[in-house]
């Protein structure tokens, strides 16, 4: 069975690399090249202007080329993963993978360079010659001690960062794991005894960084395949190992393990025995990082020392020490300030930022990526998960700050807070567009009631609301369930301490709520008994009543259930002559910017009057995001060429809008391609009143709007903000079951904006 599983995994990996096209990388242009004008700018003669600017001022290379965002991953294939010296060509899949990680986690463009050169000095010469092409160099999978020679030469001769990830990347993540392990164990770097196995590049780099974090050199005992590194030993020694030689008669791992607080393994499977663990200190820290099999399996450690704190290099155990937590982000920070080196201060800043992030509340995005795993800081959660998006802003900002303070930043950043916000916006696609909304929401501490208060996404959103806004969340749900779930998912917030609770099962306002609901609905068939039942079971109705009674300013509901079911109760309680749902607006954030779709949920076949009303509401809401609305009425009919029902209703809606001056641009009816392609639209109707591409697509029926919304989300990678319920005076919004915690935070900001800001 195991053989079959291994073969299946092997074949799946090969298929992944071969299809739909070989490899994991491609190159894409960042500028248009569609006509002769573009060609003349991209190449001759226009390209000469950029060349001359750089010749006059070499630092302008970061303005006119992509060099400042390009890293070279360089190897000779002499120490690839656990495969050993497999050669430069065979190492290419690994280096391509490294380049993919750079792009995925830090949006850094990366070229993999596999060099068929075994001599370390000649290899260093080749790397040094690459300096004009790249903003930084990542040395990778070069055997020890050659890697020390290559790195030393390159760092001395090159004026860009040179970073050997196998050494320093591993060391940084080990440093973060050790920092937090000591925090859990109640120990300090200055006092601990470390026993390490593995005298290779990674092992030596880890020990050197631990020294910088406060470990005393006399408390480090280094062993390799030949036993303890001691003064006078000549077998398989080099200057890097010799720096940790102990003056002692002890010779083996078993001799020196007594009383050790931390075991650091970067060697091979089975090196650390259960009897060794038994002789370590209380709450021993075991960093068994050999791959694919660690120096000792975690279950073996637990049998001997149940309170041990364990990390491995494997993803199927807690606390995976993975370099991807470090290298994309330390390079991001270094590149952005034009660092000439990645120095000790930057590495320590990286250690501290990673460690602090693990001690903070887990992000909703990381929790979603690792469903079912416990991610509360403690023995089984010492370092963040690679897919924690906060790494992308927190770590580079810390690194950039350290680079500036230590004097190696050629292009210092004036506003680190703005830099961090921009990094966050590159990860959370909605962040930049939502900024005006959050700023407007900050002007008033509005009370937002969440109907589904027991939902994990709502709880995570509530935590974020309290951390990032002035709003006051109110959750409808059972207090004991909410408290237990907050505890389980590692949130700091607690009911009635950080936010208010409405308990449907038992609340002192119950009589007031059902009586209010009955008073509203008594002429619509609702008896007192039915009103009582609804106020015990229907959290959307409860939330709407709270807004009606002015105990909350806005309701957010819909994380489960059908949209129209929720809308029924929202309309019953909060609808009146002034307020009624007249459309749902979804902002789809695409690679080239936002696109608003209406009406996605409220009306199936709107009348011309309703279409005009939806257009006015959509334009008003688009302005909340700091954008100028450009509304296209979309149909199969195009500028009157069909007498279809859709075209007729849209044309009538345009006539209604034309009766009064409007403060937004609108045009139609037209096909989608004409809405988004101004050149095509100009050919079809030269005197049309719209400039550029439309940013609001308004459809004549709900099926089409909903379909376009879902296609953009599922096939074009669109990130939805919304749906925004128009017409309710910002007193209620109905989301959909696919919404994320980040989406709920965005909706809370929208709900938290006073109407005056977008009236």
N, C-alpha and C positions, 0 to 999 in steps of 0.2 A: 504493500500500500504506500509506504514512504517513497519507494523508488518511483512509483507511478506519479506521485505528487511532485517529486523533484523534476521528473521529466516534463510534466505539464508546465511547471514554472519555467523551466529552461526554454521550452518552445514558445511560451507566451512572451518571454523576454526577447527572444530572437525575432518574433513577429513584430513586436513593438518597434524594434530598431529598423526593420526592413520596410514596413508599410506605413502609410500609403506612398512614401518616398524614402529612400535609404537615408539613415542618419537622423539627427535630432535638431539640425540647424539649417537656416537659410538666411540670405541677406536681402533686406528690403530697402528701397529708396525712401528717403524722408521728404524729398521734394518732388513736385510734379515734373514729368517729362512727356508732355503730350503734344508738343508742337515745336516749330523752329525757334520760337522765342525762348522756350524753356531750354532747348538744346544750347542755344547761344549763351545762356547764363550758366548752365551747368558745366559746360565744357568751353571750347574755344569759340569766341574770344573772351567771354566774360570771366572765365575762371582765372585768367591772368591777374585780374584786379585783386582777388583774394590772395593769390600767391605773393604779389608785391607788398600787400599790407603785412603779411607774415614775415617776409624778408626784412621789412623795415622794423617790425616789432614782433619778435618770436612769440610773445605771450598772446598775440592775437590769434594764434592757432586754436585757442579755446573758443574764440568767437566765430571763426569761419570754417572750422572743421569739427569732426566728431571726436577728435583725439582726447578731449577732456572727459569723455564718457566711455573710453575704450580701455579694456584690460586685456592683456595677453596671458593666457594660461600656457606655461611652458614646461615641457617635460622631456626627458630622454627615455622614459619607460623603464627605468632600472629598479623601481620599487613601487609597483602598481598594486594598490589595495593589499590583499593577502596573496596576490598572484606572483609577486616577486619581479624578477628581471625578465619581462616578456617582450621588451623591445619597444621602440617608438611607435611603429605602425599599429601594433596590437593594443597600445594604450589609448588610441584615438577615441573609442567609444566612451571611455572614462572622461577624457578631456572635453568632449562634446557635452557630456552630461554636466560637467562643472560649468560650462558656458551657459547652459540652459538655466542652471540654478542662479547664476549671476543675473540673468535677465528676469527670471520669474520673481525673485525676492527683492531685487534692488534696482531693476530697470537699467542695468549696466550692460552695454554691448561688449561682447567678449569674443575673442578669436583664439581658437586652440592651435597651438604650434607644437608639433611633435618633432623633435630634432634628433637625428641619428648621429649622436656624438657622445662618446663614452668619457672622453677626457674632460675633467671638470673645468680646467682653466680655459680650454678651447670652447667649451659650452658657455662659460661666462662671457667670453669674447663675443659670441654670437648674440647672446641676450643683450649685452650692452649696446650693440649696433642697432637694436630695435627701438632705442629711445625716441627717435623722431616720430614713430608711428603710434605710440601708446601713452596713455596717461598714467599707467601703473603696470607692474609685472607681478603675476602670481606664479611662483615656482611650485611645481607639483610633482610628487612621486619620483623624486631623485634620491638614490640610495645614500645612506650615511657611510663614511664621513664626507662624500663628495658634495652633498647638499650644503654643508657648512662652508666649503671652499667657494662654491658658486655664489651663494648668498653674500658672502663677505666681499667678494670682488665686485659684484653688481651694486651692492649698497654703497661701496666706496666710490665707484665711478659714475653712477647714474644719479641724475637729479630728479628722479621720480620715485614713488614708493616701490620697493621690492619686498615682497612678503612671501615667505615659504609657508604655505598653509599647513602642510603636514606637521611642521614644527609649531608655529605660533598660533595658528587657528585652533589646533588641538589644545595647546596650552591655555588659550583664553577660555575655551568652554570648560576645560578642567578647572581652571581658576574660579569660574562662576559656580560650578557644581560644588567645589570644595568650600567656597565662601558660605554657601547656603547650608551645606551639610554641617559645617562647624556651628552655624547659627542654630540649627535644630538640636545639635548635640550639646550646645552650651560650652563650646571650647573656642580657643583662639589660635591663630596661626603661630603666634610667638611661643606657645607652650607645647605644641604637638610634636610627636615623633612620627616621621614618615619612613616607610619602607617601600621602595620602588623596584619593580622588575622591568627591565628593558632599557638598554643603553643606546638605543637608536636616536634618530633626530627628534622624534616626537617626545620621547621620554626625557631627554636632556632639556628640551625647550620647556616642558612642563615644570621641571624642577627649578630651572632658572627663573621662571615667572613666579613660582611659589616663594622663592627667596625674596622677590620684589614685593610680594604681598605680606611679608613679615616672618616667614619660616626661617629658623636659624640653621645655617649650613651644617653645624655639628649634629643637628637632629635629623639629617637626611641620610638614609642608608640605601645605597644603590646596588642592586644585584643585576647580573646578566646571565647568559647561558653558562658562564664559567664560574658563577658564584658571586660573592661580594667583591665590589670594587674597593680595594684597600691600598694603602701606601706601599709602594714597592712592587706591586703586581705589574708584570710585563705582558702577559698574554692578552691579545686583542684589546689593546688600550689605545686611546687617542687623547689629545688635550682636553676635549670636552668631558670625557668620562673622568679623567684624572682630577678634574676640579672638584669631584665629589668623593674622592678616595678618603677612607677613614683609617686612622692609625689604631689598629686593633688586631687581635689574634683570631677574631671571629671570621668565618669563611663562607657560610652558607645562609640561605634565606631562613632556614630553620633556626640558625644561631641568632639572627638579629630581629626576628619578628616579635619577640617578647615585649609586651607593653606598647606596641605600636598603636597609634591612634588612627592612622590613615595608611591604607595600602593602595598604591598606585601601580596598576598593571598595564603595561603596553608591550606585552611579550607574546605569550602563547597559551593555548588551552591547558588547563589542569595544573598550572604552575603553583597556585595557592591551594593548599590542602586544608581540609576541615580542621585538622589538628593545629594548623597555623592560626586559623581564626580563633580557636579556643584560647590561644595565648595572647591575643591582642587585648587592648583596654576595653572598658565598658563602652557601649554604644560605638563600636568600631565603624569606621568609614571605609567601605570597600569600593574602589573605583577600578573595576575589572574590565578593561577596555579592549582586550584582544578581540579581533574579528576573524571568522564568524563565531568562534567559540571563545568565551571569556576565560580568564585564568581560574575562575571558579563560578559555578552556576548559582544564581541567587537562592534557589531552594536549599542548596547545601549549606549556604551561609545561615539561612534562617533556622535550620535545625540546631546549629551550634549557638548562634547569637540572634535571638528573635528581635532584639532591638537594634540590630545593625542597620546602617544607612548604606544603600547599595546603588551603584550606577554601572551601566555597561555600555557597550557600543551598539547594542541591538535594539531594534524598534519594538520587539515583542515583550520587553520588560520596561518597567518604569525607569525614568531618568536616563534616556539615551543621550550619551555625549556625542553630539553630531556637529561637525564643523560648520554646517550650513547656518547654525545660530550666529556665526561670527563673520565669515569671510565676505558675504555680500554687503554687509552693513558697515564693516570697518573700511572697505574700499569705497562705499558710497560717501561716507563722511570725508575720507581722505581726498577723493577726487573733487568734491564740491568746494573744498577750500584750496585746491591746488597744492596739496601737501608735497613736500619734497622727500618725505620719509614717513614710515609708520613706526613711530618711536615708542619707548616704554610708556610714556604718559598716555598715549592713544590706546595702547593695548590694555592698560589698567582701567582706563575709562570704559572700554568695551566690556571688561570683566564686570565692573560694578553695575553698568547699565543692564546687562543680561541678568545678573543676580537680583537686582532690585525689581525687575519686571516679573520675575517668578514669585516674588513676595507680594506683588500687587494682585488685585482681583483678576481672575482669568477673563480674557476677552470672550465675547459671545462667538466671534468668528472661529477662534481656536477650539472652543467647546463644540461647535458644529462640525469642525473638521475631524475631531477625535471623539465622536459620540460614544458614550458608554465608559469613557475613562475618567477617573477621578483626577481633577486638576486643582486641588486645594493645596496651598503651600504646606510642605511637610516632608517626611522621609521619602514618600513616593512621588514628590513633585518638587524637585530642587531647581530645575531650569525650565525655561519656557519651551513650548512646542515650536517646531520650525514654522508652522503655519499661523503662528500668532502675529497678526498684521501690525501690532504695535512695535515689533522689532524694527520695522522699516523706518520709523521716525525716531524712536527713543535712542537706539544705538548710534545711528549716524550723527545725530545731534550731539551726543556726548563725545563722540570721536572728533567731530569738527571743533567743538569747544576746546578739547584738550590740545588739538593741533595748533589752534590759535594761541592758546596760553603758553605753549611750549616753544613757540617761535618758528614752526616749520610750515605755516600756512602762507602760500604765495598770494592767495586771493581770499583774504579774511571775509567772513560774512558779517554784515553790520547788525542784522536783526535775527538772532537765533530763534526767537519765538516764531517769527514769520517763516523762517526756514523749516522749522519743525512742522508748522501748519501746512506748508506746501508739500512736504514729504507725506504727511498724513493724507492730503488730498490726492496724492498719486496712488495711494493704496485704497482708500475709501473714495470711490469715484464720485460719490455724492457730496463730499466734504466741501469742495470749492464752491459748487453751485448753492449749497445750503447755507453758506456763510452769511449772506444778507438776512436770511430767515432767522438764523440763530441770533444774530445781532439785534434784530427787531424784537425777538422773543425775550431778550434780556432786559427789555425796558419795563416788563411787568411780570410779577410773580403769579402767573395764572395757575389755577388748580385743574389738573388733568386727571379725569377718572378713567381707569382702564376696566372694562367690563370683565375681561378674562384674566383676573389678577393672579390666578394660580399658574398660568402658563409660564414656562421657563423663559421664553423670549420676553415676556412682559416684565418678569423679575429682573432680567439683565438690563432691559431698557430703563427700568426704574432706577437701578444703580447708576447707569450712565446719566440719566436726567439729573440726579442729585449731584453728580460730579461735574457735569458740564453746563448746566443751565440754572436759571433761577426759579424754574417751575416746581410745583409741589404735586407729586404723584399721589393719587388715591387709588387703592386697589380693592376691587370687589372679590372676595373669596374667603375661605375658611382660614382663620389666623394660624391654626396649628399646621395646616398643610403648607401655607406660604412660608412659615418659619422653617419647617423641615426642609423644604426645597431650597431655600436660601442657604441653609447650612450645608446641604448635600452638594450644591454646585459651587460652593466657596465664595458666596457673596457676603459682603460685610453688613449690608442693610438688614434691618429686622423690623417686623410689623410694630406699629404704634410707637416706635422709637425714631425711625427715620421717615416713615410715611404712614398715612392714615389707612385704616381698613374699614370696609363695610362687610359685615358677615351676614350673608343671606339667611343663615340658619338661626341667628340670634343677634339682633341689633336693636338698640333702644329706640331707633327711629322707624322701626317697622310699621307701627300703626300710622304714623304720619305719611309714610310712603304709600301704603296701600290705599289710604283714604284719598290722598292726592291723585293717585292713578284712577281710582274709582270716580272721582269728581270729574276728571277729564273725559272718561270713557263711559259714563253711566248712560248716556243717550246713544251709545253705539254697541249695546248688547253686553256690556261687562257688568256682572253682578258683584256685590261685595265679596262673596266667596271666591269668585274667579280673580278678582283684584288681589286678594290675599295670596292665592296660589301663585300668581305671576310674580309678586314681590318676594316670594320665597325661592323661586326657581329661575327666573329670567333676569340674568345679570345685565343684559342690554337695556331692558326696561328700567331696572333699578338705576343704572347710570344716567339714563335720560331723565328720570324723575329728579335726580340730584341736580342736574343742570337746570331743569325747570324751576326747582326750588332755590336756585342760586347758591347751592352748596358746593358746586363745581362750576368751572367756566367752560369746560369742553369735555366731550366724551370720545373715547377711542374704543371701538369694538370690532369684531370680525375676524379674530385670529383663528377661529374655527366656525363652521356653519356656512350657510348660504347668504350671499350679499343681500338679496331682497328680503329675506326673513328679518335681518337686522334693520333694514331700511324701514320696514313696516312699523316697528316700534319707535324708531327715531322720529318718523313722520307723525305717528299718533301723538306723541308727547310734546315734541318740540316744533311741529309744523303749525303755521298759522298764515294769515294773509300775507305777512311780510317774509316769512321764512318757509321755503319748501324746497326739497331736492330738485335741482334742475340740471344736473349733470355730474359725472365723475370724470376727473381730469387726471391722467397718469403722465408723469414726466419719465421718459425713458432716456437714460444717460447712455449714449453710444460712444464709440471710439472717437468720432469726430464732433461730439457735442450733444446737447440735449434736444429731444424731440418730444413735444407734448401731444397726447392723443385724447380725443373726446368724441362722444360720450361713451365711456367703456362699460358702464354698469347700470345707469339709472333708467334711461328711456330706450325702448326697443325700436320704436318708429316715431321719432319726434315730429311734431308739426313745424311749419315754418316759424311760427312765433317762438316755439321752444328751441329751435336751432339758433335763432338770433339771440335768445337769452343765454344759451350755452356759450356762444361765441363771446358775448360780453363778459360772462363770468370767467371764461378761460383767459381772456386777455388781462383781466384784473389780477388773476392769480399768477400769471407768467411774470408780471411786473414785480411780484414779491421776491422773485429770484434775481432781480437786478437786470432783467432782460427786456428787450422791446418785442412785444408780440407781433407776429406776422402770421395771420390765420388764413389757411387755405381750406375752402369748402370742397371736399373730395367726393368724387362720384365717377361712375363709368362714363357719364355724359361730360362733355368738355366744351365749355363756353357756348352752350346752347345747341350743340350738334345732335342731341337726342331729346325726345319728348318723354323720357322715362319718369316714373314716379319720383325717383331719387333726385334727378336733375331739376324737376319742377319745384319740389319742396325747397331745395337749396337756393334756387333762383329767387323764390319768394322771400326766403330768409334774407338774402342780400338786399332785396328791395326794402324790407323792413328796416335793416340797418342803415340804409341810405337816407331814410327819412330825417335822421338827426345827425349832427356832427359827431364823429367818434374819435377817440384818442388812441386808436390803434389801427394798424393796416389789416385789411382783409380783401380776399379776392376769390373768385370761383365762378361757376363750378368747374372743376378740372380733374384730370387724372392725377394719380400720385406722382408720376414721373415729372409732370409739368409743375407740380407743387414744389418739388425738390430740385429741379434743374432750371435755373433762371434763363439759360440760353434757349432751351426748348420752349419755355413759356413765352419768351420774346418772339420767337418765330411764329408761334400759334396766335398770339394776340399782342402785337407790338406796343399797343398803348395800355397794357395792363398796369394796374396801380401798385403792384408789389415789386419790391427790389430784393434781389438775393433769394435764397432758399427759404421756404416757409419753415417756421419752428413750431407751429400748431397745426395739426391735421384734424379737421372736424368732419365727421362722417354723418350720413343721413340715416344710418341705422346702427343699433347697438351691436349686432352680430359682427359687422365689419370692423368697427372700432375695437371690440374685444379681441377679434382675431389678429388684427395688426399688432396690438399690444403684446399678445402672447407670442407671436412669431418673432418680434424684436427681442423679447426676453429670452426665448428658448434657442433661437438660431443665430441671432446677431449679438448675443452676449449683453443685451441691454439690461441695465440696472434700473429698477423701477423705484421712483419716489411717488408714493400714493397708493391707491387712488385718493385724490382729494375730493371730498364731497362739496360741491358748489351749491350755494343757495341757502345754507343753514346758518349764515352769520358766524361761521367758524365755531359753532357750538357742538358739532358732532362730525366725526369722520369714521367711515367704515372701511377697514383694511380687508385684505384677503388672506386666506390660510397660508399662502406661500411667503408671507412677509417674514423678514428676519428681525432680530433684536435691533440691528442698526437701522432698519427701515422703520421700526416703531419709534426709535429716538428721533428720526427725521420727522415723522408724523407728529410727534409730541411738540417739536419746535414749530411746526406749521400751526398746530392747534394752540400753541402758546403765544402766537402773535396777535396782539390786539387788532381788532378790525380796522381801527383808524389807520393802521400802517398800510393797508391795501384797499381802502374803501373806494 
